[in-house]
């Protein structure tokens, strides 16, 4: 029997790359994607869980039993958002999903895509909120890991859902590829994050609480 995984954020830049890696593995039995918008299942191992919102009431209506891991790759860009709005979308939403997952899978595992420099005591609002989100995992009672990627390069056909970011990635792709080789502590890729998460899901023993950007590449076996 392969692993059964809950993936949150499958339509985002990182989530697309993670989903691609998971579906390439014969050690993954099913992937349940939790989404707000319609999502087309392109693989028989995919199960789509669509909710209008990720409220506690809506999440309680899902059957999440029997899922070995929850990979949380969702989260908005903080540009133009107040701290309260960003915290609601980042910390509160994560907490509601993790609580629902933990209730159904008390021996489960959760991995969260945080960000480089995440720290609840940071003077920078996005890093402070990301650090608060990491604390959600610590309160969950589950085995957990926070990944802290830096600049993420899309690979293998992955594209940002945001038009402006798609254009910037397309223009900067050669420079990003060069920078990734020179500065592995700062740059990573959607492929590396996906492979790192898959390795974490398959590991039998204790996992690290935090993996910094360079550790993502090391665990993935690729930069």
Secondary structure, 3 states (H helix, E strand, C coil): CCEEEEEECCCCHHHHHHHHHHHHCCCEEEEEEEECCCCCCCCCCEEEEECCCCCHHHHHCCCCCCCCEEEECCCCCCCCCCHHHHHHHHHHHHHHHHHHHHHHCCCCEEEEECCCCCCCCCCCHHHHHHHHHHHHHHHHCCEEEEEECCEEECCCCCCCCCHHHHHHHHHHHHHHHHHHHHCCCCEEEHHHHHHHHHHHHHCCCCCCCEEEHHHHHHHHCCC
